[in-house]
Amino acid sequence: MNSKKTSRLGVYAGSFDPLTVGHLWMIQEGVRLFDHLLVAVGVNPDKKPTFTVENRLQMLRESCLPFPNATVAAYSNLYLIDYAKSVKATHILRGVRSAADYEYERTMRNINGDLDPSICTVFLTPPRDIAEVSSSMVKGLIGPAGWRKIVRKYVPEPVYHQLLELHK
């Protein structure tokens, strides 16, 4: 039996527009599961982002400082499976908050498995207190009186400061 340990590289990709406490929970769990976690900002030309790619990368880097085995990068014009292959990932990490998420992610996992069966997709389900948190939910909370106090609970500190700057 070969006693040589294989390094496990996970890729956790998303738009992170903005990064939420739900994303941060996924990153925290990902660094426990894998020897190294690459947090990748996927650039989707069909989406109209709130923050630039550079802003999102900076907020992610600041938020990932407590995780020495996590790095942050961006990719565009590639399927996630092809990006994972290009960085020699062994795993793709995905979050599942609801039945609708599960159906979508299951389909993507099967397609990715057809394209490269050597890369394993891992699903994590967040704890109840953050299961409903999403970037679009956070963006939808901004505006009405008192939004600053409410939104603060759902985003990491670097993101909160950027949101305050954006909505002076």
Contact map, one row per residue, 1 for C-alpha under 8 A:
111000000000000000000000000000000000000000000000000000000000000000000000000000000000000000000000000000000000000000000000000000000000000000000000000000000000000000000000
111100000000000000000000000000000000000000000000000000000000000000000000000000000000000000000000000000000000000000000000000000000000000000000000000000000000000000000000
111110000000000000000000000000000000000000000000000000000000000000000000000000000000000000000000000000000000000000000000000000000000000000000000000000000000000000000000
011111000000000000000000000000000000000000000000000000000000000000000000000000000000000000000000000000000000000000000000000000000000000000000000000000000000000000000000
001111100000000000000000000000000000000000000000000000000000000000000000000000000000000000000000000000000000000000000000000000000000000000000000000000000000000000000000
000111110000000000000000000000000000000000000000000000000000000000000000000000000000000000000000000000000000000000000000000000000000000000000000000000000000000000000000
000011111000000000000000000000000011000000000000000000000000000000000000000000000000000000000000000000000000000000000000000000000000000000000000000000000000000000000000
000001111100000000000000000000000111000000000000000000000000000000000000000000000000000011100000000000000000000000000000000000000000000000000000000000000000000000000000
000000111110000000000000000000000111110000000000000000000000000000000000000000000000000111100000000000000000000000000000000000000000000000000000000000000000000000000000
000000011111000000000000000001000111110000000000000000000000000000000000000000000000000011111000000000000000000000000000000000000000000000000000000000000000000000000000
000000001111100000000000000000000000111100000000000000000000000000000000000000000001000010111000000000000000000000000000000000000000000000000000000000000000000000000000
000000000111110000000000001001000000111100000000000000000000000000000000000000000000000000011100000000000000000000000000000000000000000000000000000000000000000000000000
000000000011111000000000000000000000001111000000000000000000000000000000000000010000000000001100000000000000000000000000000000000000000000000000000000000000000000000000
000000000001111100000000000000000000000111000000000000000000000000000000000000000000000000000000000000000000000000000000000000000000000000000000000000000000000000000000
000000000000111111000000000000000000000011110000000000000000000000000000000000000000000000000000000000000000000000000000000000000000000000000000000000000000000000000000
000000000000011111110010000000000000000010000000000000010000000000000000000000000000000000000000000000000000000000000000000000000000001000000000000000000000000000000000
000000000000001111100000000000000000000000000000111000010000000000000000000000000000000000000000000000000000000000000000000000000000001000000000000000000000000000000000
000000000000001111110000000000000000000000000000011000010000000000000000000000000000000000000000000000000000000000000000000000000000001001100000000000000010001000000000
000000000000000111111011000000000000000000000000000000010011000000000000000000000000000000000000000000000000000000000000000000000000001000000000000000000011001000000000
000000000000000101111111000000000000000000000000000000000000000000000000000000000000000000000000000000000000000000000000000000000000111001000000000000000111001000000000
000000000000000000111111100000000000000000000000000000000000000000000000000000000000000000000000000000000000000000000000000000000100100000000000000000000111000000000000
000000000000000000011111110000000000000000000000000000000000000000000000000000000000000000000000000000000000000000000000000001000110110000000000000000000100000000000000
000000000000000100111111111000000000000000000000000000000000000000000000000000000000000000000000000000000000000000000000000000000000000000000000000000000000000000000000
000000000000000000111111111100000000000000000000000000000000001000000000000000000000000000000000000000000000000000000000000000000000000000000000000000000001000000000000
000000000000000000001111111110000000000000000000000000000000000000000000000000000000000000000000000000000000000000000000000001000000000000000000000000000000000000000000
000000000000000000000111111111000000000000000000000000000000000000000000000000000000000000000010000000000000000000000000000101000000000000000000000000000000000000000000
000000000001000000000011111111100000101000000000000000000000000100000000000000000000000000000000000000000000000000000000000000000000000000000000000000000000000000000000
000000000000000000000001111111110000000000000000000000000000000000100000000000000000000000000000000000000000000000000000000000000000000000000000000000000000000000000000
000000000000000000000000111111111000000000000000000000000000000000000000000000000000000000000000000000000000000000000000000000000000000000000000000000000000000000000000
000000000101000000000000011111111100100000000000000000000000000000000000000000000000000000001000000000000000000000000000000000000000000000000000000000000000000000000000
000000000000000000000000001111111111100000000000000000000000000000101100000000000000000000000000000000000000000000000000000000000000000000000000000000000000000000000000
000000000000000000000000000111111110000000000000000000000000000000000000000000000000000000000000000000000000000000000000000000000000000000000000000000000000000000000000
000000000000000000000000000011111110000000000000000000000000000000000000000000000000000000000000000000000000000000000000000000000000000000000000000000000000000000000000
000000011100000000000000000001111111100000000000000000000000000000000000000000000000000000000000000000000000000000000000000000000000000000000000000000000000000000000000
000000111100000000000000000000111111100000000000000000000000000000001000000000000000000000000000000000000000000000000000000000000000000000000000000000000000000000000000
000000111100000000000000000000100111110000000000000000000000000000001110000000000000000000000000000000000000000000000000000000000000000000000000000000000000000000000000
000000001111000000000000001001100111111000000000000000000000000000001110000000000000000000000000000000000000000000000000000000000000000000000000000000000000000000000000
000000001111000000000000000000000001111100000000000000000000000000000111100000000000000000000000000000000000000000000000000000000000000000000000000000000000000000000000
000000000011100000000000001000000000111110000000000000000000000000000111100000000000000000000000000000000000000000000000000000000000000000000000000000000000000000000000
000000000011110000000000000000000000011111000000000000000000000000000001111000000000000000000000000000000000000000000000000000000000000000000000000000000000000000000000
000000000000111100000000000000000000001111100000000010011000000000000001111000000000000000000000000000000000000000000000000000000000000000000000000000000000000000000000
000000000000111000000000000000000000000111110000000000000000000000000000011100000000000000000000000000000000000000000000000000000000000000000000000000000000000000000000
000000000000001000000000000000000000000011111000000010000000000000000000011110000000000000000000000000000000000000000000000000000000000000000000000000000000000000000000
000000000000001000000000000000000000000001111110000000000000000000000000000110000000000000000000000000000000000000000000000000000000000000000000000000000000000000000000
000000000000000000000000000000000000000000111111000000000000000000000000000000000000000000000000000000000000000000000000000000000000000000000000000000000000000000000000
000000000000000000000000000000000000000000011111000000000000000000000000000000000000000000000000000000000000000000000000000000000000000000000000000000000000000000000000
000000000000000000000000000000000000000000011111100000000000000000000000000000000000000000000000000000000000000000000000000000000000000000000000000000000000000000000000
000000000000000000000000000000000000000000001111110000000000000000000000000000000000000000000000000000000000000000000000000000000000000000000000000000000000000000000000
000000000000000010000000000000000000000000000011111100000000000000000000000000000000000000000000000000000000000000000000000000000000000000000000000000000000000000000000
000000000000000011000000000000000000000000000001111100000000000000000000000000000000000000000000000000000000000000000000000000000000000000000000000000000000000000000000
000000000000000011000000000000000000000000000000111111110000000000000000000000000000000000000000000000000000000000000000000000000000000000000000000000000000000000000000
000000000000000000000000000000000000000000000000111111110000000000000000000000000000000000000000000000000000000000000000000000000000000000000000000000000000000000000000
000000000000000000000000000000000000000010100000001111111000000000000000010000000000000000000000000000000000000000000000000000000000000000000000000000000000000000000000
000000000000000000000000000000000000000000000000001111111100000000000000000000000000000000000000000000000000000000000000000000000000000000000000000000000000000000000000
000000000000000000000000000000000000000000000000001111111110000000000000000000000000000000000000000000000000000000000000000000000000000000000000000000000000000000000000
000000000000000111100000000000000000000010000000001111111111000000000000000000000000000000000000000000000000000000000000000000000000000000000000000000000000000000000000
000000000000000000000000000000000000000010000000000011111111100000000001110000000000000000000000000000000000000000000000000000000000000000000000000000000000000000000000
000000000000000000000000000000000000000000000000000001111111110000000000000000000000000000000000000000000000000000000000000000000000000000000000000000000000000000000000
000000000000000000100000000000000000000000000000000000111111111000000000000000000000000000000000000000000000000000000000000000000000000000000000000000000000011000000000
000000000000000000100000000000000000000000000000000000011111111100000001000000000000000000000000000000000000000000000000000000000000000000000000000000000000000000000000
000000000000000000000000000000000000000000000000000000001111111110000011000000000000000000000000000000000000000000000000000000000000000000000000000000000000000000000000
000000000000000000000000000000000000000000000000000000000111111110000000000000000000000000000000000000000000000000000000000000000000000000000000000000000000010000000000
000000000000000000000001000000000000000000000000000000000011111111000000000000000000000000000000000000000000000000000000000000000000000000000000000000000001110000000000
000000000000000000000000001000000000000000000000000000000001111111110110000000000000000000000000000000000000000000000000000000000000000000000000000000000000000000000000
000000000000000000000000000000000000000000000000000000000000111111110000000000000000000000000000000000000000000000000000000000000000000000000000000000000000000000000000
000000000000000000000000000000000000000000000000000000000000001111110000000000000000000000000000000000000000000000000000000000000000000000000000000000000000000000000000
000000000000000000000000000100100000000000000000000000000000000111111100000000000000000000000000000000000000000000000000000000000000000000000000000000000000000000000000
000000000000000000000000000000000000000000000000000000000000000111111110000000000000000000000000000000000000000000000000000000000000000000000000000000000000000000000000
000000000000000000000000000000100011100000000000000000000000000000111110000000000000000000000000000000000000000000000000000000000000000000000000000000000000000000000000
000000000000000000000000000000100001111000000000000000000000000100111111000000000000000000000000000000000000000000000000000000000000000000000000000000000000000000000000
000000000000000000000000000000000001111000000000000000000000100100011111100000000000000000000000000000000000000000000000000000000000000000000000000000000000000000000000
000000000000000000000000000000000000011110000000000000001001100000000111110000000000000000000000000000000000000000000000000000000000000000000000000000000000000000000000
000000000000000000000000000000000000011110000000000000001000000000000011111000000000000000000000000000000000000000000000000000000000000000000000000000000000000000000000
000000000000000000000000000000000000000111100000000010001000000000000001111100000000000000000000000000000000000000000000000000000000000000000000000000000000000000000000
000000000000000000000000000000000000000111100000000000000000000000000000111111000010000000000000000000000000000000000000000000000000000000000000000000000000000000000000
000000000000000000000000000000000000000001110000000000000000000000000000011111000000000000000000000000000000000000000000000000000000000000000000000000000000000000000000
000000000000000000000000000000000000000000110000000000000000000000000000001111100000000000000000000000000000000000000000000000000000000000000000000000000000000000000000
000000000000000000000000000000000000000000000000000000000000000000000000001111110110000000000000000000000000000000000000000000000000000000000000000000000000000000000000
000000000000000000000000000000000000000000000000000000000000000000000000000011111110000000000000000000000000000000000000000000000000000000000000000000000000000000000000
000000000000100000000000000000000000000000000000000000000000000000000000000001111111000000000000000000000000000000000000000000000000000000000000000000000000000000000000
000000000000000000000000000000000000000000000000000000000000000000000000000000111111100000000000000000000000000100110010000000000000000000000000000000000000000000000000
000000000000000000000000000000000000000000000000000000000000000000000000000001111111110000000000000000000000000000000000000000000000000000000000000000000000000000000000
000000000000000000000000000000000000000000000000000000000000000000000000001001111111111000000000000000000000000000000000000000000000000000000000000000000000000000000000
000000000010000000000000000000000000000000000000000000000000000000000000000000011111111111110000000000000000000000000010000000000000000000000000000000000000000000000000
000000000000000000000000000000000000000000000000000000000000000000000000000000001111111110000000000000000000000000000010000000000000000000000000000000000000000000000000
000000000000000000000000000000000000000000000000000000000000000000000000000000000111111110000000000000000000000000000000000000000000000000000000000000000000000000000000
000000000000000000000000000000000000000000000000000000000000000000000000000000000011111110000000000000000000000000000000000000000000000000000000000000000000000000000000
000000001000000000000000000000000000000000000000000000000000000000000000000000000001111111000000000000000000000000000000000000000000000000000000000000000000000000000000
000000011110000000000000000000000000000000000000000000000000000000000000000000000001111111110000000000000000000000000010000000000000000000000000000000000000000000000000
000000011100000000000000000000000000000000000000000000000000000000000000000000000001000111110000000000000000000000000111000000000000000000000000000000000000000000000000
000000011110000000000000000000000000000000000000000000000000000000000000000000000001000011111000000000000000000000000011110000000000000000000000000000000000000000000000
000000000111000000000000000000000000000000000000000000000000000000000000000000000001000011111100000000000000000000000011110000000000000000000000000000000000000000000000
000000000111100000000000000001000000000000000000000000000000000000000000000000000000000000111110000000000000000000000000111100000000000000000000000000000000000000000000
000000000001100000000000000000000000000000000000000000000000000000000000000000000000000000011111000000001000000000000000111100000000000000000000000000000000000000000000
000000000000000000000000010000000000000000000000000000000000000000000000000000000000000000001111100000000000000000000000001111000000000000000000000000000000000000000000
000000000000000000000000000000000000000000000000000000000000000000000000000000000000000000000111111011001000000000000000001111000000000000000000000000000000000000000000
000000000000000000000000000000000000000000000000000000000000000000000000000000000000000000000011111011000000000000000000000011000011000000000000000000000000000000000000
000000000000000000000000000000000000000000000000000000000000000000000000000000000000000000000001111111000000000000000000000000000000000000000000000000000000000000000000
000000000000000000000000000000000000000000000000000000000000000000000000000000000000000000000001111111100000000000000000000000000000000000000000000000000000000000000000
000000000000000000000000000000000000000000000000000000000000000000000000000000000000000000000000011111110000000000000000000000000000000000000000000000000000000000000000
000000000000000000000000000000000000000000000000000000000000000000000000000000000000000000000001111111111000000000000000000000000000000000000000000000000000000000000000
000000000000000000000000000000000000000000000000000000000000000000000000000000000000000000000001111111111100000000000000000000000000000000000000000000000000000000000000
000000000000000000000000000000000000000000000000000000000000000000000000000000000000000000000000001111111110000000000000000000000000000000000000000000000000000000000000
000000000000000000000000000000000000000000000000000000000000000000000000000000000000000000000000000111111111000000000000000000000000000000000000000000000000000000000000
000000000000000000000000000000000000000000000000000000000000000000000000000000000000000000000101000011111111100000000000000000000000000000000000000000000000000000000000
000000000000000000000000000000000000000000000000000000000000000000000000000000000000000000000000000001111111110000000000000000000000000000000000000000000000000000000000
000000000000000000000000000000000000000000000000000000000000000000000000000000000000000000000000000000111111111000000000000000000000000000000000000000000000000000000000
000000000000000000000000000000000000000000000000000000000000000000000000000000000000000000000000000000011111111100000000000000000000000000000000000000000000000000000000
000000000000000000000000000000000000000000000000000000000000000000000000000000000000000000000000000000001111111110000000100000000000000000000000000000000000000000000000
000000000000000000000000000000000000000000000000000000000000000000000000000000000000000000000000000000000111111111000000000000000000000000000000000000000000000000000000
000000000000000000000000000000000000000000000000000000000000000000000000000000000000000000000000000000000011111111100000000000000000000000000000000000000000000000000000
000000000000000000000000000000000000000000000000000000000000000000000000000000001000000000000000000000000001111111111000000000000000000000000000000000000000000000000000
000000000000000000000000000000000000000000000000000000000000000000000000000000000000000000000000000000000000111111111111000000000000000000000000000000000000000000000000
000000000000000000000000000000000000000000000000000000000000000000000000000000000000000000000000000000000000011111111000000000000000000000000000000000000000000000000000
000000000000000000000000000000000000000000000000000000000000000000000000000000001000000000000000000000000000001111111000000000000000000000000000000000000000000000000000
000000000000000000000000000000000000000000000000000000000000000000000000000000001000000000000000000000000000000111111110000000000000000000000000000000000000000000000000
000000000000000000000000000000000000000000000000000000000000000000000000000000000000000000000000000000000000000111111111000000000000000000000000000000000000000000000000
000000000000000000000000000000000000000000000000000000000000000000000000000000000000000001000000000000000000000010011111000000000000000000000000000000000000000000000000
000000000000000000000000000000000000000000000000000000000000000000000000000000001001100011110000000000000000000010011111100000000000000000000000000000000000000000000000
000000000000000000000000000000000000000000000000000000000000000000000000000000000000000001110000000000000000000010001111110000000000000000000000000000000000000000000000
000000000000000000000000000000000000000000000000000000000000000000000000000000000000000000111100000000000000100000000011111000000000000000000000000000000000000000000000
000000000000000000000000000000000000000000000000000000000000000000000000000000000000000000111100000000000000000000000001111100000000000000000000000000000000000000000000
000000000000000000000000000000000000000000000000000000000000000000000000000000000000000000001111000000000000000000000000111110000000000000000000000000000000000000000000
000000000000000000000000010000000000000000000000000000000000000000000000000000000000000000001111000000000000000000000000011111000000000000000000000000000000000000000000
000000000000000000000000000000000000000000000000000000000000000000000000000000000000000000000011100000000000000000000000001111100010000000000000000000000000000000000000
000000000000000000000100110000000000000000000000000000000000000000000000000000000000000000000011100000000000000000000000000111110110000000000000000000000000000000000000
000000000000000000000000000000000000000000000000000000000000000000000000000000000000000000000000000000000000000000000000000011111110000000000000000000000000000000000000
000000000000000000000000000000000000000000000000000000000000000000000000000000000000000000000000000000000000000000000000000001111111000000000000000000000000000000000000
000000000000000000000000000000000000000000000000000000000000000000000000000000000000000000000000000000000000000000000000000000111111000000000000000000000000000000000000
000000000000000000001100000000000000000000000000000000000000000000000000000000000000000000000000000000000000000000000000000001111111100000000000000000000000000000000000
000000000000000000000100000000000000000000000000000000000000000000000000000000000000000000000000100000000000000000000000000011111111100000000000000000000000000000000000
000000000000000000000000000000000000000000000000000000000000000000000000000000000000000000000000100000000000000000000000000000011111110000000000000000000000000000000000
000000000000000000011100000000000000000000000000000000000000000000000000000000000000000000000000000000000000000000000000000000000111111011000000000000000100000000000000
000000000000000000010100000000000000000000000000000000000000000000000000000000000000000000000000000000000000000000000000000000000001111111000000000000000000000000000000
000000000000000111110000000000000000000000000000000000000000000000000000000000000000000000000000000000000000000000000000000000000000111111100000000000000000000000000000
000000000000000000000000000000000000000000000000000000000000000000000000000000000000000000000000000000000000000000000000000000000000011111110000000000000000000000000000
000000000000000000000000000000000000000000000000000000000000000000000000000000000000000000000000000000000000000000000000000000000000111111111000000000000000000000000000
000000000000000001010000000000000000000000000000000000000000000000000000000000000000000000000000000000000000000000000000000000000000111111111100000000100100000000000000
000000000000000001000000000000000000000000000000000000000000000000000000000000000000000000000000000000000000000000000000000000000000001111111100000000000000000000000000
000000000000000000000000000000000000000000000000000000000000000000000000000000000000000000000000000000000000000000000000000000000000000111111100000000000000000000000000
000000000000000000000000000000000000000000000000000000000000000000000000000000000000000000000000000000000000000000000000000000000000000011111111001001100000000000000000
000000000000000000000000000000000000000000000000000000000000000000000000000000000000000000000000000000000000000000000000000000000000000001111111001100100000000000000000
000000000000000000000000000000000000000000000000000000000000000000000000000000000000000000000000000000000000000000000000000000000000000000001111101000000000000000000000
000000000000000000000000000000000000000000000000000000000000000000000000000000000000000000000000000000000000000000000000000000000000000000001111111000000000000000000000
000000000000000000000000000000000000000000000000000000000000000000000000000000000000000000000000000000000000000000000000000000000000000000000011111000000000000000000000
000000000000000000000000000000000000000000000000000000000000000000000000000000000000000000000000000000000000000000000000000000000000000000000001111111000000000000000000
000000000000000000000000000000000000000000000000000000000000000000000000000000000000000000000000000000000000000000000000000000000000000000001111111111100000000000000000
000000000000000000000000000000000000000000000000000000000000000000000000000000000000000000000000000000000000000000000000000000000000000000000100011111110000000000010000
000000000000000000000000000000000000000000000000000000000000000000000000000000000000000000000000000000000000000000000000000000000000000000000000011111111000000000000000
000000000000000000000000000000000000000000000000000000000000000000000000000000000000000000000000000000000000000000000000000000000000000000001000011111111100000000000000
000000000000000000000000000000000000000000000000000000000000000000000000000000000000000000000000000000000000000000000000000000000000000001001100001111111110000100000000
000000000000000000000000000000000000000000000000000000000000000000000000000000000000000000000000000000000000000000000000000000000000000000000000000111111111100100000000
000000000000000000000000000000000000000000000000000000000000000000000000000000000000000000000000000000000000000000000000000000000000000000000000000011111110000000000000
000000000000000000011100000000000000000000000000000000000000000000000000000000000000000000000000000000000000000000000000000000000000100001000000000001111111000000000000
000000000000000001111000000000000000000000000000000000000000000000000000000000000000000000000000000000000000000000000000000000000000000000000000000000111111101100000000
000000000000000000111001000000000000000000000000000000000000001000000000000000000000000000000000000000000000000000000000000000000000000000000000000000010111111100000000
000000000000000000000000000000000000000000000000000000000000001000000000000000000000000000000000000000000000000000000000000000000000000000000000000000010011111110000000
000000000000000000000000000000000000000000000000000000000010011000000000000000000000000000000000000000000000000000000000000000000000000000000000000000000001111111000000
000000000000000001110000000000000000000000000000000000000010000000000000000000000000000000000000000000000000000000000000000000000000000000000000000000000011111111100000
000000000000000000000000000000000000000000000000000000000000000000000000000000000000000000000000000000000000000000000000000000000000000000000000000000110011111111110000
000000000000000000000000000000000000000000000000000000000000000000000000000000000000000000000000000000000000000000000000000000000000000000000000000000000000111111111000
000000000000000000000000000000000000000000000000000000000000000000000000000000000000000000000000000000000000000000000000000000000000000000000000000000000000011111111100
000000000000000000000000000000000000000000000000000000000000000000000000000000000000000000000000000000000000000000000000000000000000000000000000000000000000001111111110
000000000000000000000000000000000000000000000000000000000000000000000000000000000000000000000000000000000000000000000000000000000000000000000000000100000000000111111111
000000000000000000000000000000000000000000000000000000000000000000000000000000000000000000000000000000000000000000000000000000000000000000000000000000000000000011111111
000000000000000000000000000000000000000000000000000000000000000000000000000000000000000000000000000000000000000000000000000000000000000000000000000000000000000001111111
000000000000000000000000000000000000000000000000000000000000000000000000000000000000000000000000000000000000000000000000000000000000000000000000000000000000000000111111
000000000000000000000000000000000000000000000000000000000000000000000000000000000000000000000000000000000000000000000000000000000000000000000000000000000000000000011111
